[in-house]
Amino acid sequence: MTSSSAAPALVWLRNDLRLADNPALEAARASGRPLILLYVLEVADEIRPLGGAARWWLGRSLAGLSHDIAALGGTLVLRSGDARRVLPDIAAETGAGAIYWNRRYGAAEIATDTALKLTLREKGLETASFNAALLHEPWTVRTQKNEPYKVFTPFFRAAHTMHVRAPARLGSGWTWARAPNSERLVDWRLEPRAPDWAGGLRDAWIPGEAGARAALEQFLAQRLSGYASRRDRPDIEGTSRLSPYLRFGNISPHQILGAVRHREARGDARGADIAKFVSEIYWREFSYHLLFHNPNLADQNFNPRFDRFEWRNDDAVERAWQKGRTGFPIIDAGMRQLWQTGWMHNRVRMITASFLIKHGLTDWRRGEAWFWDTLVDADPASNAASWQWVAGSGADAAPYFRIFNPVLQGEKFDPDGAYVRHFVPEIAKLPANVIHKPWRATADVLHRADVVLGETYPNPVLDLDTSRRRALEHLDRLRDE
């Protein structure tokens, strides 16, 4: 239904690309004003631009959201530019009386939103912002000394006892204002064209709210049971794969937690599996807690002691790592999975990051930037916090001397080599006892597997023992200073 009897409510959608459980949208509907739904492709020096894989996900999410809004009788309006100019302009153009949005937690985004609230209120517009992305606002979880947490376990204990609202269902009865002119999604060129490298992404994912609902239901039905013991195995489907849907707000953590608690009440999953999965949701919360209180998390060491660390930054090693050509099969499988699907199993993310940072002595920021460009779930909080955790420079970080051995990690978590065989097919015929260390295979075994090291599959780009000792020596020098 369309009405223009009152000044419209403008809902500015950002990382909340869904209709259900959307607090800003619910508040706008409750106001009784006719609705205009807007997405702004922000172009501003202060805002970190999305990487290629995330742009693809954004484009698909916006297409799905536009379709869902149209089914309710409305239009998703698209504009691009600096939001500090776009919002006042479109408010004047439409005669909006109120503007609603859900909060973001990066420093540049907060500054943009704060400036906008001031500008819009000076123009006499009602503005309101809401929490749609987190179970708890970052400033509400504090230590007994009223300080931000720096360690996950006490953060989890505190946050886990706090009230979490129930998710809101999608209501009926929509009133729309006349939509202003919109830019065309196709003109934003969010999908790659020349070359079109997104075929694997299209095969692996269905972005958007409907895809999120399906992914959650599949996880609850097929993988929540056994999650605690299976989640570290990249060779099996043991994780939720919900991270990109959370990243773009195709689904909310409240919806996920509510569905999990419903399963728990029905006795459909073991307590240990539910507890482990819930703790992973709170790891995401902790990452946003860190980002909010440490705005430069993606480019500055959380622990300033690491500012003196002597990075080697070997370009050849980094290029081999990016291409999945390091000669270490679990590393190469992970990096190829990332390139093909825009996603990587969490255990393998840790292994590949540790290899680049510690064995390769490469600045963690270079790895973080590569993941930012290639992950569909490239998240400003989780990506930076996780890379710093592996580097040893972050909050609650893994000690620097904890260096993942890619051979041992592969043998433990991909024992039959199924994950490696899938993503590194040129060594698929190797037996399990050497699939994670092909350089240890005899000439006869390599011949039968059609593997020629240095030709069909690379020799290792570095020696694990030597590079491990080198990393520890660098840390010792840092400690001695």
N, C-alpha and C positions, 0 to 999 in steps of 0.2 A: 504494500500500500504506500502511496506517495502523498505527502502533505507539505504545505509551506506556511502553515498557520503560525509557526513560531520560528525564531532565529535558529538555524541549524546547529547541531552539535557535530563538531569535526573530530573524528577519531584518527589519531596519527599512529598507524601501525609501524612497528620497527622489528624487533626480534621476538614477535608475538604473533606469528602468521597463522592464526587460527580464529575460529568463531566461538567455540565452546571454552568455558573457563577462562574468559578474557576479561579481567576486572575493568579495564578502561572502557571496553565496549559495553559491559553490563551497566556501568555508571552512566554512560551516554544514553542508553536505552531507558534507564530509570528516570532520567531527567525529563522525559516526555517530549524532547525535541526531535525533529526529523534528523536523520543521520546522513553524514557524508564520511565515507571511509577513504583514507589517504595513505599511500606509501610514497616516501621520498627516497630516491636513490641519492644519497648524500655525497656531494662533491665539496670537500673542504680540506685544507691542508692539515688540519688538526686530527681528522678522522682517518684511522688506518684503513686503506682500501682493502676490500675482500680479495682473497686469492682466487685463482682460476676455478678450482673445484667448488669453492663456496659460492662463487657467482653462478655456476651452473645450478646448484641446489636452490639458490634464491630465485632464479628465473622459473624453475619448475614449481616452486612453492607459490610464487605469485600467480602463476597461471592457474593452479588449482584453487587458490583462494578466490581469484576473480570469478571462476566458474561457480563456486559455492555461493558467493555473494549474489551473483546474477540469478541463481536459482531461488533466492529469497526476494528478488525484485529490485536489488540495488546494483550499484556500480563501484568497482574499486578504481579510484582515481590515482593515476601515476604521475608524479612530477620528479624532476631531477634538479640538483643544485645545492646550494648552501641552505640548510634547513632554517637558519636564522633569518633568511630572506623569504624563502618559499612559504613558510607558515603564515607570517603576517600578510603576505600578498594574497594567499588563497583564502584567508579569513576575510579580508576586505572584499575579495571577489564574490564570495558566497554569502556575505552578511552573517557569518557564523556568530553565535552568541557565546559559545563555550568550546573549549578544546580539551580533549582528554588523551592521555597516553600512558603507557606502562614504562616503568623506569629502566634505565641502563646504568652500568656501574663502572665503566671506564672513565678516566679523568676528563678526556676531551668531550665525551658524550654528556657527562654531568655538567660540564661548563656550558655546552650548547643548550641543554635543557634549562639550566638556571637562567641564562641570558634570555631565552625565549619566554619563560614565565614572566620575567620582569617586563619585557617589551609588550607582551600580549595583555597583561594586566593594566599596564599604563594606557592601553587602548580601550580599556573597559571590558575586556573579555574575561569570562570565567575560565580558569585553568585548573586542572587537577591531574595528579599522577598517581600511579598505583604499582603494587608489586605483583607481577605476573610470572616472573622467571625463577624466583627462589622461594624455598620454604620459609626462610627467615631473612629479613633485611640484614645486611652485613654489620650495621651499627648496633644491632640488638643483641648480639652474642658477645658477651664480654667476660673477662676473668673477674675474680673476686676483687682484684685491684682496679677494676674498671679499665682494663687494657685489652687490646685485640689479642686473640690467641695466635700463637706461633707454632703450635704442635697440634696435630690432628686429633689424637685420642682425647685429650681434655676438651677440645672444641666439640667433638662428637658427643661426648657425655653431657655437655651443657646444652647443646642444641637439640639433642634427641629428646630431652625432657620438656621442651617448649611446645606450646600449642601450635598445631598446623591446621589451617582451615580446610574444610571439605571442598572438593572441586565443584564448580557450578555447571549445571547442564545448560545446553543450548535452549533458550526459550523460544516461544512462538510469538507471532505478531510483530512485524517489523514496519517501521514508518521511515520513509526515505525522503530526503530533500532532493531537489533537482541537482544532479551532479554537474560540476564544471567540466571544462574540457580536460582531457587526459592525454598524456603522452602514450605512445604505443610501446608495449613491452618488447616487441621484436626489435625496435630501434635501439634499445639499450645494449644489444649484442652480448647478453649474458651467457649465451650458448656459444661454444667454440665453433668456428667455421673452417678456417684454413690454417692448420689442419683441424679436422674434427676428431679430437682425442677423447671424447666423452662416451664412446660406445660402451665401454666397460661400466661406466657409471650408470648409464641407462639400463643395462642388464641387471645391475646389482640393487638398484634402489627405486622406490616410488616416493618421491618427496611430496610433502604436503600433509594436511590434516588427516585425510583419509588413509594415506600411507602410514601415518603415525599410529592411528587406531589399529590398523591391521598388524603392524609390527609389534605393538604392545600385546595384542591378543595372542599372536603366535608365540611370543616369548613366554607369556603366562601359561599357555597350554602345553608347550613343548620343552621349554628350557629352564623355567624357574626351578622345577624339581631337579636337583642335582647341580644347581648353579655353583655352590660353594666349592665343589670338587672338580667341576668341568670348566670353569671360567678361564683357567690358565692354559687350556689346551687349544692351540690354534688349529690343530688338525680336525677338530670337531666343532659343531655349532653349539657353543656353550655360553655365549654372551648375549646381552639383550639387543645389541645393535640399535639402541635408541638414541645414541649421542647426537647424530645430526638433526634428528627431530627436536631434541631439546635445544640444540644450538640456535635453531631458527624459530623456536616457539611453535612448531607444528603441534606440540603437545606440552603440557606443563608438568613440573615435578609433582604438583598436587594430584593431577590425574593419575600419574604413575603410582605414587605412593598409595593413593586411595584404592586403586585396583589391586595392588599387592596386599594391602591390609584386608580387602574383601576375600581374597583367596586364603589368606591366613585364617580368617574367621571360619571359613568353610572347611578348613583342615586339608586344603589341596596341596600343600607344600610343607616341607620340613622347616622347623624353626631355624636351623643353621643356614639353610639356603636363603630364607627371607632376610635373616639378620645380615648376611654377607651382602646381599643385593642392596639393602637399605643403607648399609655403610658406604657403598659406592655412590649412591645418590648424595650422601653427605660429603664425600670427597669433592664432588662438584661444588657443593655449598662452600666448603673450606677454600677452594680455589678462588671463588668470588669474594670471600671474606678477605683473602690475601690481596687480591687485585684492588679492592676498594680502599684498603688501608695502605697499599703500596702501589701507587698509580703507574710507576715505571717498571712493573714486573716483567714486561716483555723485553726490556733493553738494558736494565741495570741489575747487577747482582743483588739479591736480597741480603746476602752476607757480604759486606764490603771488603772483607778480607780477600775475596776472590778477584778483586780489582787488580791485584798484583800477580795473578796467576799467569804463567808464561805459556800462552797458546802457541802451538806449532802451525796450525792452519795449512796443512798440506793440501793443495788444490787437487792433486791427482787422487788422493784418498777420498776426498769429498766428492769428486765427480764419480768415482767408482761406487761410492755409497749411494749417491742419488740414482744411479742407473741400475742398481742391483747387480753389480759386477765386481764385488769385493773378493770373491772366491770363498766366502763363508756362507754356506747355503741358507741357514736360517735368516741371516741378514739380507741376503739377496731375495729370498722369498718374501720377506716383509716389505722391502722397498718396491718390489714389483706388484705386490698386492695393493700397495698404496697408489701406485701409478695407474693400475688397471681399474681399481674400484673406488678410489678416493677415500679409502678407509684402511686401517691396519688394526689387527688384533692387539689388545692392550699389552699383553705380555711381550709381544714382539716389538711394540713401540719402545718398551723399556730396554730391550736387548739392543735394538738398532741405535737408540740414543746413546746408550752406554758405550757402544763400539765407536761411534763417531767422536764423542767427547773424550773418552778415556784412552782407548787404544789409539785413536787418531789424533788426540790432543787438539781437537777442533773446538773453537769457541761455541758454546751451546746456542748462542744467538743465531749462528748460521744454520744450525739444524732446526731451530724454532721457526726461522723464516721459510725453510723448505716445506716443513709441515703446514705452515700457514697457507702456502700457495697450493698444496696438493691434497689437503684433507677436506672432505665435505663437512666435517664437524670441527673445522678450525675455530676454536673458541678462544676469545681473548683472555679468559681466566685460566681454563684448564690447560691450554697449550703451553703458556708461559710457565705456570706453576709446575707442570710435569717435567718440562725440560730443566728447570732449576732444581727440581727434586733429584733427578738423575745426576746432574752435574755436581751435586753436593753444595751448591751455592744458595739453595732455597730454604724455605721454612720446612721444618720437619724433614730435612733432606736425607737421602741415603748417604751414608759416609762415603767420602771420596774413595776410600780403600775398598769399598764394595764394588768390584768391577765384574760385570757379567761376562762369563766365558761363553762365547756363542756356540762352541761345540757342546759343552756340557748342558747349556740351556736347551739346545736343540734336541739332544738325546733325552732329556728329562721330559720336555713338554711336547715333543713331536717324535715319540719313540720309534714309530714305524716309518717316519719320513713322509707321511701322506701330505702334509702341508707343503713341504719342500718339493715333492714330486709334482704337485699341482702347479705351483708358480715358477718352478725352475725345471721345466720338462726335459732340458738337455742332459740332466743327470738322473732322470727318473728310473733308469734301469739299474742303478747302483743298489747293492743290498743294504739293508738297514744298518748294518754294523759300520758302514763307511759313508752313508748318505750325508752325514753332517761333517765329514772330514775326508773329502775325496782325495786329497793329497797323500793320505795314508793308505790308500788302496794300492794293491799290487798292480803291476802292469797287465797281468792277465785279467784281473777283475775290471780294470778300466777298459780293456779291449772288448770284453764281452758286453759291457754297458755302452759301447760306442762313445766313450768319453776320451777326449784328447785334451789333457790339461794344458792351458795356455792357448788353445785354439777353440775347441767347442765350449769350454768352460774355463774361466780364468784361474790362474794360480792365486793364492792368497796375496792381498796387497801389502800385508805386513805380517810380522811374526808376533803371535799372541803373547808369548812369554816376554820377549824383549820389550814390546810396547806396554805391557802391564808394568814391568819394572820401571820403565821410563816415566809412566804416569805417577807412580808412587814416589819416585825421586823428585818430580816437580812439586808434589804435595808436601814432601818433607822440607823442601826449600821454602815453600810458602809458610810452613809452620815455624821455621827457624827465624824468619825475619821479625 
